[in-house]
Amino acid sequence: MKNVGQIDKIIRIAVGLLLLSTVFIGPQTLWGLIGLVPLLTAFISFCPLYKIIGLSTVSKEQ
């Protein structure tokens, strides 16, 4: 069941890539691996936290 909409996906991918880039550029810390979470949720179109709180950003048209 999808609960992540298109705009939400784009934001998650941008944030995920930004966080992941800190592993290689900038402070070069492994904390940047947290960026994998928004990337994964964007690609599978499902966010477990959204499910828990009953939120969905998928438009009714989809």
mmCIF file as Biopython writes it, N, C-alpha, C and O atoms, coordinates in Angstrom:
data_model
#
loop_
_atom_site.group_PDB
_atom_site.id
_atom_site.type_symbol
_atom_site.label_atom_id
_atom_site.label_alt_id
_atom_site.label_comp_id
_atom_site.label_asym_id
_atom_site.label_entity_id
_atom_site.label_seq_id
_atom_site.pdbx_PDB_ins_code
_atom_site.Cartn_x
_atom_site.Cartn_y
_atom_site.Cartn_z
_atom_site.occupancy
_atom_site.B_iso_or_equiv
_atom_site.auth_seq_id
_atom_site.auth_asym_id
_atom_site.pdbx_PDB_model_num
ATOM 1   N N  . MET A ? 1  ? 0.837  -1.182 0.000  1.0 0.0 1  A 1 
ATOM 2   C CA . MET A ? 1  ? 0.000  0.000  0.000  1.0 0.0 1  A 1 
ATOM 3   C C  . MET A ? 1  ? 0.882  1.246  0.000  1.0 0.0 1  A 1 
ATOM 4   O O  . MET A ? 1  ? 1.705  1.434  0.896  1.0 0.0 1  A 1 
ATOM 5   N N  . LYS A ? 2  ? 0.709  2.072  -0.986 1.0 0.0 2  A 1 
ATOM 6   C CA . LYS A ? 2  ? 1.526  3.281  -1.118 1.0 0.0 2  A 1 
ATOM 7   C C  . LYS A ? 2  ? 0.953  4.396  -0.255 1.0 0.0 2  A 1 
ATOM 8   O O  . LYS A ? 2  ? -0.262 4.590  -0.197 1.0 0.0 2  A 1 
ATOM 9   N N  . ASN A ? 3  ? 1.844  5.131  0.418  1.0 0.0 3  A 1 
ATOM 10  C CA . ASN A ? 3  ? 1.411  6.290  1.191  1.0 0.0 3  A 1 
ATOM 11  C C  . ASN A ? 3  ? 2.345  7.487  1.005  1.0 0.0 3  A 1 
ATOM 12  O O  . ASN A ? 3  ? 2.279  8.454  1.765  1.0 0.0 3  A 1 
ATOM 13  N N  . VAL A ? 4  ? 3.217  7.420  -0.008 1.0 0.0 4  A 1 
ATOM 14  C CA . VAL A ? 4  ? 4.146  8.511  -0.309 1.0 0.0 4  A 1 
ATOM 15  C C  . VAL A ? 4  ? 3.841  9.016  -1.717 1.0 0.0 4  A 1 
ATOM 16  O O  . VAL A ? 4  ? 3.982  8.278  -2.692 1.0 0.0 4  A 1 
ATOM 17  N N  . GLY A ? 5  ? 3.425  10.270 -1.816 1.0 0.0 5  A 1 
ATOM 18  C CA . GLY A ? 5  ? 3.061  10.876 -3.094 1.0 0.0 5  A 1 
ATOM 19  C C  . GLY A ? 5  ? 4.270  11.369 -3.878 1.0 0.0 5  A 1 
ATOM 20  O O  . GLY A ? 5  ? 5.407  11.279 -3.415 1.0 0.0 5  A 1 
ATOM 21  N N  . GLN A ? 6  ? 4.003  11.892 -5.076 1.0 0.0 6  A 1 
ATOM 22  C CA . GLN A ? 6  ? 5.061  12.320 -5.991 1.0 0.0 6  A 1 
ATOM 23  C C  . GLN A ? 6  ? 5.932  13.441 -5.432 1.0 0.0 6  A 1 
ATOM 24  O O  . GLN A ? 6  ? 7.159  13.346 -5.464 1.0 0.0 6  A 1 
ATOM 25  N N  . ILE A ? 7  ? 5.317  14.489 -4.926 1.0 0.0 7  A 1 
ATOM 26  C CA . ILE A ? 7  ? 6.097  15.615 -4.392 1.0 0.0 7  A 1 
ATOM 27  C C  . ILE A ? 7  ? 6.896  15.153 -3.177 1.0 0.0 7  A 1 
ATOM 28  O O  . ILE A ? 7  ? 8.053  15.536 -3.000 1.0 0.0 7  A 1 
ATOM 29  N N  . ASP A ? 8  ? 6.275  14.338 -2.354 1.0 0.0 8  A 1 
ATOM 30  C CA . ASP A ? 8  ? 6.954  13.777 -1.184 1.0 0.0 8  A 1 
ATOM 31  C C  . ASP A ? 8  ? 8.162  12.942 -1.619 1.0 0.0 8  A 1 
ATOM 32  O O  . ASP A ? 8  ? 9.213  13.000 -0.981 1.0 0.0 8  A 1 
ATOM 33  N N  . LYS A ? 9  ? 8.023  12.175 -2.686 1.0 0.0 9  A 1 
ATOM 34  C CA . LYS A ? 9  ? 9.130  11.362 -3.204 1.0 0.0 9  A 1 
ATOM 35  C C  . LYS A ? 9  ? 10.305 12.237 -3.616 1.0 0.0 9  A 1 
ATOM 36  O O  . LYS A ? 9  ? 11.457 11.956 -3.285 1.0 0.0 9  A 1 
ATOM 37  N N  . ILE A ? 10 ? 9.989  13.305 -4.346 1.0 0.0 10 A 1 
ATOM 38  C CA . ILE A ? 10 ? 11.046 14.200 -4.821 1.0 0.0 10 A 1 
ATOM 39  C C  . ILE A ? 10 ? 11.804 14.807 -3.645 1.0 0.0 10 A 1 
ATOM 40  O O  . ILE A ? 10 ? 13.033 14.880 -3.662 1.0 0.0 10 A 1 
ATOM 41  N N  . ILE A ? 11 ? 11.073 15.238 -2.632 1.0 0.0 11 A 1 
ATOM 42  C CA . ILE A ? 11 ? 11.706 15.818 -1.443 1.0 0.0 11 A 1 
ATOM 43  C C  . ILE A ? 11 ? 12.556 14.774 -0.726 1.0 0.0 11 A 1 
ATOM 44  O O  . ILE A ? 11 ? 13.679 15.060 -0.310 1.0 0.0 11 A 1 
ATOM 45  N N  . ARG A ? 12 ? 12.018 13.563 -0.583 1.0 0.0 12 A 1 
ATOM 46  C CA . ARG A ? 12 ? 12.768 12.492 0.086  1.0 0.0 12 A 1 
ATOM 47  C C  . ARG A ? 12 ? 14.049 12.137 -0.663 1.0 0.0 12 A 1 
ATOM 48  O O  . ARG A ? 12 ? 15.089 11.910 -0.045 1.0 0.0 12 A 1 
ATOM 49  N N  . ILE A ? 13 ? 13.976 12.090 -1.982 1.0 0.0 13 A 1 
ATOM 50  C CA . ILE A ? 13 ? 15.170 11.776 -2.770 1.0 0.0 13 A 1 
ATOM 51  C C  . ILE A ? 13 ? 16.212 12.877 -2.613 1.0 0.0 13 A 1 
ATOM 52  O O  . ILE A ? 13 ? 17.394 12.584 -2.436 1.0 0.0 13 A 1 
ATOM 53  N N  . ALA A ? 14 ? 15.794 14.130 -2.673 1.0 0.0 14 A 1 
ATOM 54  C CA . ALA A ? 14 ? 16.728 15.255 -2.525 1.0 0.0 14 A 1 
ATOM 55  C C  . ALA A ? 14 ? 17.381 15.245 -1.142 1.0 0.0 14 A 1 
ATOM 56  O O  . ALA A ? 14 ? 18.597 15.394 -1.024 1.0 0.0 14 A 1 
ATOM 57  N N  . VAL A ? 15 ? 16.569 15.068 -0.101 1.0 0.0 15 A 1 
ATOM 58  C CA . VAL A ? 15 ? 17.100 15.047 1.269  1.0 0.0 15 A 1 
ATOM 59  C C  . VAL A ? 15 ? 18.015 13.840 1.465  1.0 0.0 15 A 1 
ATOM 60  O O  . VAL A ? 15 ? 19.080 13.953 2.072  1.0 0.0 15 A 1 
ATOM 61  N N  . GLY A ? 16 ? 17.597 12.695 0.952  1.0 0.0 16 A 1 
ATOM 62  C CA . GLY A ? 16 ? 18.403 11.484 1.082  1.0 0.0 16 A 1 
ATOM 63  C C  . GLY A ? 16 ? 19.762 11.623 0.418  1.0 0.0 16 A 1 
ATOM 64  O O  . GLY A ? 16 ? 20.783 11.241 0.990  1.0 0.0 16 A 1 
ATOM 65  N N  . LEU A ? 17 ? 19.773 12.171 -0.792 1.0 0.0 17 A 1 
ATOM 66  C CA . LEU A ? 17 ? 21.046 12.362 -1.492 1.0 0.0 17 A 1 
ATOM 67  C C  . LEU A ? 17 ? 21.927 13.387 -0.790 1.0 0.0 17 A 1 
ATOM 68  O O  . LEU A ? 17 ? 23.146 13.230 -0.723 1.0 0.0 17 A 1 
ATOM 69  N N  . LEU A ? 18 ? 21.303 14.435 -0.269 1.0 0.0 18 A 1 
ATOM 70  C CA . LEU A ? 18 ? 22.059 15.444 0.464  1.0 0.0 18 A 1 
ATOM 71  C C  . LEU A ? 18 ? 22.720 14.832 1.705  1.0 0.0 18 A 1 
ATOM 72  O O  . LEU A ? 18 ? 23.904 15.051 1.959  1.0 0.0 18 A 1 
ATOM 73  N N  . LEU A ? 19 ? 21.949 14.072 2.464  1.0 0.0 19 A 1 
ATOM 74  C CA . LEU A ? 19 ? 22.504 13.430 3.657  1.0 0.0 19 A 1 
ATOM 75  C C  . LEU A ? 19 ? 23.584 12.414 3.294  1.0 0.0 19 A 1 
ATOM 76  O O  . LEU A ? 19 ? 24.631 12.345 3.937  1.0 0.0 19 A 1 
ATOM 77  N N  . LEU A ? 20 ? 23.313 11.635 2.263  1.0 0.0 20 A 1 
ATOM 78  C CA . LEU A ? 20 ? 24.275 10.616 1.848  1.0 0.0 20 A 1 
ATOM 79  C C  . LEU A ? 20 ? 25.579 11.235 1.352  1.0 0.0 20 A 1 
ATOM 80  O O  . LEU A ? 20 ? 26.648 10.645 1.507  1.0 0.0 20 A 1 
ATOM 81  N N  . SER A ? 21 ? 25.492 12.411 0.761  1.0 0.0 21 A 1 
ATOM 82  C CA . SER A ? 21 ? 26.699 13.070 0.256  1.0 0.0 21 A 1 
ATOM 83  C C  . SER A ? 21 ? 27.654 13.465 1.382  1.0 0.0 21 A 1 
ATOM 84  O O  . SER A ? 21 ? 28.852 13.629 1.152  1.0 0.0 21 A 1 
ATOM 85  N N  . THR A ? 22 ? 27.125 13.617 2.602  1.0 0.0 22 A 1 
ATOM 86  C CA . THR A ? 22 ? 28.018 13.988 3.713  1.0 0.0 22 A 1 
ATOM 87  C C  . THR A ? 22 ? 28.965 12.850 4.090  1.0 0.0 22 A 1 
ATOM 88  O O  . THR A ? 22 ? 29.935 13.066 4.816  1.0 0.0 22 A 1 
ATOM 89  N N  . VAL A ? 23 ? 28.691 11.648 3.605  1.0 0.0 23 A 1 
ATOM 90  C CA . VAL A ? 23 ? 29.613 10.535 3.846  1.0 0.0 23 A 1 
ATOM 91  C C  . VAL A ? 23 ? 30.883 10.743 3.032  1.0 0.0 23 A 1 
ATOM 92  O O  . VAL A ? 23 ? 31.967 10.353 3.466  1.0 0.0 23 A 1 
ATOM 93  N N  . PHE A ? 24 ? 30.763 11.351 1.860  1.0 0.0 24 A 1 
ATOM 94  C CA . PHE A ? 24 ? 31.892 11.504 0.947  1.0 0.0 24 A 1 
ATOM 95  C C  . PHE A ? 24 ? 32.442 12.916 0.886  1.0 0.0 24 A 1 
ATOM 96  O O  . PHE A ? 24 ? 33.636 13.113 0.659  1.0 0.0 24 A 1 
ATOM 97  N N  . ILE A ? 25 ? 31.566 13.908 1.091  1.0 0.0 25 A 1 
ATOM 98  C CA . ILE A ? 25 ? 31.962 15.315 0.983  1.0 0.0 25 A 1 
ATOM 99  C C  . ILE A ? 25 ? 31.599 16.016 2.289  1.0 0.0 25 A 1 
ATOM 100 O O  . ILE A ? 25 ? 30.636 15.626 2.948  1.0 0.0 25 A 1 
ATOM 101 N N  . GLY A ? 26 ? 32.325 17.004 2.658  1.0 0.0 26 A 1 
ATOM 102 C CA . GLY A ? 26 ? 31.996 17.756 3.870  1.0 0.0 26 A 1 
ATOM 103 C C  . GLY A ? 26 ? 32.569 17.091 5.107  1.0 0.0 26 A 1 
ATOM 104 O O  . GLY A ? 26 ? 33.755 16.765 5.149  1.0 0.0 26 A 1 
ATOM 105 N N  . PRO A ? 27 ? 31.720 16.886 6.127  1.0 0.0 27 A 1 
ATOM 106 C CA . PRO A ? 27 ? 32.254 16.348 7.380  1.0 0.0 27 A 1 
ATOM 107 C C  . PRO A ? 27 ? 32.702 14.891 7.280  1.0 0.0 27 A 1 
ATOM 108 O O  . PRO A ? 27 ? 33.373 14.404 8.190  1.0 0.0 27 A 1 
ATOM 109 N N  . GLN A ? 28 ? 32.364 14.200 6.236  1.0 0.0 28 A 1 
ATOM 110 C CA . GLN A ? 28 ? 32.743 12.804 6.002  1.0 0.0 28 A 1 
ATOM 111 C C  . GLN A ? 28 ? 32.477 11.930 7.223  1.0 0.0 28 A 1 
ATOM 112 O O  . GLN A ? 28 ? 33.372 11.262 7.742  1.0 0.0 28 A 1 
ATOM 113 N N  . THR A ? 29 ? 31.239 11.955 7.660  1.0 0.0 29 A 1 
ATOM 114 C CA . THR A ? 29 ? 30.822 11.163 8.803  1.0 0.0 29 A 1 
ATOM 115 C C  . THR A ? 29 ? 29.835 10.090 8.364  1.0 0.0 29 A 1 
ATOM 116 O O  . THR A ? 29 ? 29.089 10.284 7.404  1.0 0.0 29 A 1 
ATOM 117 N N  . LEU A ? 30 ? 29.828 8.985  9.047  1.0 0.0 30 A 1 
ATOM 118 C CA . LEU A ? 30 ? 28.921 7.892  8.708  1.0 0.0 30 A 1 
ATOM 119 C C  . LEU A ? 30 ? 27.466 8.201  9.058  1.0 0.0 30 A 1 
ATOM 120 O O  . LEU A ? 30 ? 26.566 7.457  8.668  1.0 0.0 30 A 1 
ATOM 121 N N  . TRP A ? 31 ? 27.228 9.286  9.785  1.0 0.0 31 A 1 
ATOM 122 C CA . TRP A ? 31 ? 25.855 9.694  10.073 1.0 0.0 31 A 1 
ATOM 123 C C  . TRP A ? 31 ? 25.088 9.987  8.795  1.0 0.0 31 A 1 
ATOM 124 O O  . TRP A ? 31 ? 23.857 9.951  8.789  1.0 0.0 31 A 1 
ATOM 125 N N  . GLY A ? 32 ? 25.784 10.270 7.738  1.0 0.0 32 A 1 
ATOM 126 C CA . GLY A ? 32 ? 25.150 10.534 6.455  1.0 0.0 32 A 1 
ATOM 127 C C  . GLY A ? 32 ? 24.417 9.323  5.894  1.0 0.0 32 A 1 
ATOM 128 O O  . GLY A ? 32 ? 23.569 9.462  5.013  1.0 0.0 32 A 1 
ATOM 129 N N  . LEU A ? 33 ? 24.739 8.142  6.398  1.0 0.0 33 A 1 
ATOM 130 C CA . LEU A ? 33 ? 24.055 6.931  5.945  1.0 0.0 33 A 1 
ATOM 131 C C  . LEU A ? 33 ? 22.575 6.943  6.320  1.0 0.0 33 A 1 
ATOM 132 O O  . LEU A ? 33 ? 21.790 6.153  5.796  1.0 0.0 33 A 1 
ATOM 133 N N  . ILE A ? 34 ? 22.204 7.832  7.219  1.0 0.0 34 A 1 
ATOM 134 C CA . ILE A ? 34 ? 20.784 8.006  7.552  1.0 0.0 34 A 1 
ATOM 135 C C  . ILE A ? 34 ? 20.021 8.415  6.297  1.0 0.0 34 A 1 
ATOM 136 O O  . ILE A ? 34 ? 18.811 8.200  6.218  1.0 0.0 34 A 1 
ATOM 137 N N  . GLY A ? 35 ? 20.699 8.995  5.323  1.0 0.0 35 A 1 
ATOM 138 C CA . GLY A ? 35 ? 20.089 9.379  4.063  1.0 0.0 35 A 1 
ATOM 139 C C  . GLY A ? 35 ? 19.520 8.202  3.286  1.0 0.0 35 A 1 
ATOM 140 O O  . GLY A ? 35 ? 18.707 8.395  2.382  1.0 0.0 35 A 1 
ATOM 141 N N  . LEU A ? 36 ? 19.931 7.003  3.620  1.0 0.0 36 A 1 
ATOM 142 C CA . LEU A ? 36 ? 19.380 5.816  2.954  1.0 0.0 36 A 1 
ATOM 143 C C  . LEU A ? 36 ? 17.910 5.608  3.300  1.0 0.0 36 A 1 
ATOM 144 O O  . LEU A ? 36 ? 17.160 5.045  2.501  1.0 0.0 36 A 1 
ATOM 145 N N  . VAL A ? 37 ? 17.494 6.052  4.473  1.0 0.0 37 A 1 
ATOM 146 C CA . VAL A ? 37 ? 16.105 5.874  4.904  1.0 0.0 37 A 1 
ATOM 147 C C  . VAL A ? 37 ? 15.139 6.644  3.998  1.0 0.0 37 A 1 
ATOM 148 O O  . VAL A ? 37 ? 14.211 6.034  3.467  1.0 0.0 37 A 1 
ATOM 149 N N  . PRO A ? 38 ? 15.316 7.959  3.796  1.0 0.0 38 A 1 
ATOM 150 C CA . PRO A ? 38 ? 14.387 8.642  2.900  1.0 0.0 38 A 1 
ATOM 151 C C  . PRO A ? 38 ? 14.484 8.146  1.451  1.0 0.0 38 A 1 
ATOM 152 O O  . PRO A ? 38 ? 13.485 8.141  0.731  1.0 0.0 38 A 1 
ATOM 153 N N  . LEU A ? 39 ? 15.675 7.731  1.025  1.0 0.0 39 A 1 
ATOM 154 C CA . LEU A ? 39 ? 15.802 7.192  -0.324 1.0 0.0 39 A 1 
ATOM 155 C C  . LEU A ? 39 ? 15.005 5.901  -0.472 1.0 0.0 39 A 1 
ATOM 156 O O  . LEU A ? 39 ? 14.281 5.721  -1.452 1.0 0.0 39 A 1 
ATOM 157 N N  . LEU A ? 40 ? 15.139 5.018  0.490  1.0 0.0 40 A 1 
ATOM 158 C CA . LEU A ? 40 ? 14.423 3.739  0.449  1.0 0.0 40 A 1 
ATOM 159 C C  . LEU A ? 40 ? 12.916 3.956  0.476  1.0 0.0 40 A 1 
ATOM 160 O O  . LEU A ? 40 ? 12.184 3.348  -0.305 1.0 0.0 40 A 1 
ATOM 161 N N  . THR A ? 41 ? 12.453 4.819  1.371  1.0 0.0 41 A 1 
ATOM 162 C CA . THR A ? 41 ? 11.010 5.059  1.458  1.0 0.0 41 A 1 
ATOM 163 C C  . THR A ? 41 ? 10.475 5.736  0.198  1.0 0.0 41 A 1 
ATOM 164 O O  . THR A ? 41 ? 9.318  5.533  -0.167 1.0 0.0 41 A 1 
ATOM 165 N N  . ALA A ? 42 ? 11.300 6.533  -0.464 1.0 0.0 42 A 1 
ATOM 166 C CA . ALA A ? 42 ? 10.874 7.167  -1.715 1.0 0.0 42 A 1 
ATOM 167 C C  . ALA A ? 42 ? 10.742 6.121  -2.823 1.0 0.0 42 A 1 
ATOM 168 O O  . ALA A ? 42 ? 9.780  6.148  -3.590 1.0 0.0 42 A 1 
ATOM 169 N N  . PHE A ? 43 ? 11.695 5.213  -2.907 1.0 0.0 43 A 1 
ATOM 170 C CA . PHE A ? 43 ? 11.676 4.235  -3.990 1.0 0.0 43 A 1 
ATOM 171 C C  . PHE A ? 43 ? 10.619 3.160  -3.821 1.0 0.0 43 A 1 
ATOM 172 O O  . PHE A ? 43 ? 10.125 2.624  -4.813 1.0 0.0 43 A 1 
ATOM 173 N N  . ILE A ? 44 ? 10.258 2.831  -2.579 1.0 0.0 44 A 1 
ATOM 174 C CA . ILE A ? 44 ? 9.202  1.830  -2.388 1.0 0.0 44 A 1 
ATOM 175 C C  . ILE A ? 44 ? 7.837  2.483  -2.178 1.0 0.0 44 A 1 
ATOM 176 O O  . ILE A ? 44 ? 6.826  1.789  -2.065 1.0 0.0 44 A 1 
ATOM 177 N N  . SER A ? 45 ? 7.808  3.804  -2.128 1.0 0.0 45 A 1 
ATOM 178 C CA . SER A ? 45 ? 6.564  4.587  -1.967 1.0 0.0 45 A 1 
ATOM 179 C C  . SER A ? 45 ? 5.796  4.234  -0.700 1.0 0.0 45 A 1 
ATOM 180 O O  . SER A ? 45 ? 4.568  4.318  -0.673 1.0 0.0 45 A 1 
ATOM 181 N N  . PHE A ? 46 ? 6.499  3.846  0.328  1.0 0.0 46 A 1 
ATOM 182 C CA . PHE A ? 46 ? 5.856  3.489  1.593  1.0 0.0 46 A 1 
ATOM 183 C C  . PHE A ? 46 ? 6.701  3.993  2.751  1.0 0.0 46 A 1 
ATOM 184 O O  . PHE A ? 46 ? 7.913  3.786  2.791  1.0 0.0 46 A 1 
ATOM 185 N N  . CYS A ? 47 ? 6.039  4.662  3.698  1.0 0.0 47 A 1 
ATOM 186 C CA . CYS A ? 47 ? 6.706  5.161  4.902  1.0 0.0 47 A 1 
ATOM 187 C C  . CYS A ? 47 ? 6.024  4.538  6.124  1.0 0.0 47 A 1 
ATOM 188 O O  . CYS A ? 47 ? 4.848  4.803  6.369  1.0 0.0 47 A 1 
ATOM 189 N N  . PRO A ? 48 ? 6.738  3.724  6.885  1.0 0.0 48 A 1 
ATOM 190 C CA . PRO A ? 48 ? 6.144  3.096  8.064  1.0 0.0 48 A 1 
ATOM 191 C C  . PRO A ? 48 ? 5.617  4.111  9.083  1.0 0.0 48 A 1 
ATOM 192 O O  . PRO A ? 48 ? 4.592  3.868  9.720  1.0 0.0 48 A 1 
ATOM 193 N N  . LEU A ? 49 ? 6.305  5.239  9.242  1.0 0.0 49 A 1 
ATOM 194 C CA . LEU A ? 49 ? 5.843  6.262  10.185 1.0 0.0 49 A 1 
ATOM 195 C C  . LEU A ? 49 ? 4.505  6.839  9.739  1.0 0.0 49 A 1 
ATOM 196 O O  . LEU A ? 49 ? 3.620  7.063  10.565 1.0 0.0 49 A 1 
ATOM 197 N N  . TYR A ? 50 ? 4.353  7.080  8.443  1.0 0.0 50 A 1 
ATOM 198 C CA . TYR A ? 50 ? 3.067  7.561  7.927  1.0 0.0 50 A 1 
ATOM 199 C C  . TYR A ? 50 ? 1.961  6.564  8.249  1.0 0.0 50 A 1 
ATOM 200 O O  . TYR A ? 50 ? 0.850  6.962  8.599  1.0 0.0 50 A 1 
ATOM 201 N N  . LYS A ? 51 ? 2.255  5.277  8.133  1.0 0.0 51 A 1 
ATOM 202 C CA . LYS A ? 51 ? 1.271  4.236  8.419  1.0 0.0 51 A 1 
ATOM 203 C C  . LYS A ? 51 ? 0.842  4.303  9.888  1.0 0.0 51 A 1 
ATOM 204 O O  . LYS A ? 51 ? -0.344 4.187  10.195 1.0 0.0 51 A 1 
ATOM 205 N N  . ILE A ? 52 ? 1.791  4.488  10.781 1.0 0.0 52 A 1 
ATOM 206 C CA . ILE A ? 52 ? 1.508  4.535  12.216 1.0 0.0 52 A 1 
ATOM 207 C C  . ILE A ? 52 ? 0.615  5.718  12.565 1.0 0.0 52 A 1 
ATOM 208 O O  . ILE A ? 52 ? -0.318 5.587  13.358 1.0 0.0 52 A 1 
ATOM 209 N N  . ILE A ? 53 ? 0.905  6.877  11.969 1.0 0.0 53 A 1 
ATOM 210 C CA . ILE A ? 53 ? 0.124  8.073  12.320 1.0 0.0 53 A 1 
ATOM 211 C C  . ILE A ? 53 ? -1.074 8.287  11.390 1.0 0.0 53 A 1 
ATOM 212 O O  . ILE A ? 53 ? -1.819 9.254  11.553 1.0 0.0 53 A 1 
ATOM 213 N N  . GLY A ? 54 ? -1.263 7.389  10.416 1.0 0.0 54 A 1 
ATOM 214 C CA . GLY A ? 54 ? -2.423 7.465  9.541  1.0 0.0 54 A 1 
ATOM 215 C C  . GLY A ? 54 ? -2.360 8.565  8.498  1.0 0.0 54 A 1 
ATOM 216 O O  . GLY A ? 54 ? -3.388 9.140  8.139  1.0 0.0 54 A 1 
ATOM 217 N N  . LEU A ? 55 ? -1.170 8.862  8.010  1.0 0.0 55 A 1 
ATOM 218 C CA . LEU A ? 55 ? -0.973 9.927  7.034  1.0 0.0 55 A 1 
ATOM 219 C C  . LEU A ? 55 ? -0.672 9.337  5.664  1.0 0.0 55 A 1 
ATOM 220 O O  . LEU A ? 55 ? -0.050 8.280  5.562  1.0 0.0 55 A 1 
ATOM 221 N N  . SER A ? 56 ? -1.105 10.008 4.628  1.0 0.0 56 A 1 
ATOM 222 C CA . SER A ? 56 ? -0.797 9.617  3.261  1.0 0.0 56 A 1 
ATOM 223 C C  . SER A ? 56 ? -0.672 10.876 2.415  1.0 0.0 56 A 1 
ATOM 224 O O  . SER A ? 56 ? -1.501 11.782 2.514  1.0 0.0 56 A 1 
ATOM 225 N N  . THR A ? 57 ? 0.369  10.933 1.578  1.0 0.0 57 A 1 
ATOM 226 C CA . THR A ? 57 ? 0.533  12.082 0.690  1.0 0.0 57 A 1 
ATOM 227 C C  . THR A ? 57 ? 0.194  11.716 -0.754 1.0 0.0 57 A 1 
ATOM 228 O O  . THR A ? 57 ? 0.430  12.502 -1.671 1.0 0.0 57 A 1 
ATOM 229 N N  . VAL A ? 58 ? -0.355 10.528 -0.947 1.0 0.0 58 A 1 
ATOM 230 C CA . VAL A ? 58 ? -0.779 10.095 -2.280 1.0 0.0 58 A 1 
ATOM 231 C C  . VAL A ? 58 ? -2.085 10.801 -2.609 1.0 0.0 58 A 1 
ATOM 232 O O  . VAL A ? 58 ? -3.012 10.819 -1.799 1.0 0.0 58 A 1 
ATOM 233 N N  . SER A ? 59 ? -2.154 11.379 -3.798 1.0 0.0 59 A 1 
ATOM 234 C CA . SER A ? 59 ? -3.373 12.081 -4.179 1.0 0.0 59 A 1 
ATOM 235 C C  . SER A ? 59 ? -4.488 11.075 -4.436 1.0 0.0 59 A 1 
ATOM 236 O O  . SER A ? 59 ? -4.228 9.911  -4.741 1.0 0.0 59 A 1 
ATOM 237 N N  . LYS A ? 60 ? -5.703 11.520 -4.312 1.0 0.0 60 A 1 
ATOM 238 C CA . LYS A ? 60 ? -6.871 10.652 -4.495 1.0 0.0 60 A 1 
ATOM 239 C C  . LYS A ? 60 ? -6.989 10.165 -5.935 1.0 0.0 60 A 1 
ATOM 240 O O  . LYS A ? 60 ? -7.625 9.140  -6.184 1.0 0.0 60 A 1 
ATOM 241 N N  . GLU A ? 61 ? -6.390 10.881 -6.893 1.0 0.0 61 A 1 
ATOM 242 C CA . GLU A ? 61 ? -6.475 10.536 -8.317 1.0 0.0 61 A 1 
ATOM 243 C C  . GLU A ? 61 ? -5.664 9.306  -8.662 1.0 0.0 61 A 1 
ATOM 244 O O  . GLU A ? 61 ? -5.948 8.661  -9.671 1.0 0.0 61 A 1 
ATOM 245 N N  . GLN A ? 62 ? -4.659 8.950  -7.863 1.0 0.0 62 A 1 
ATOM 246 C CA . GLN A ? 62 ? -3.766 7.841  -8.182 1.0 0.0 62 A 1 
ATOM 247 C C  . GLN A ? 62 ? -4.377 6.529  -7.804 1.0 0.0 62 A 1 
ATOM 248 O O  . GLN A ? 62 ? -3.762 5.482  -8.002 1.0 0.0 62 A 1 
#
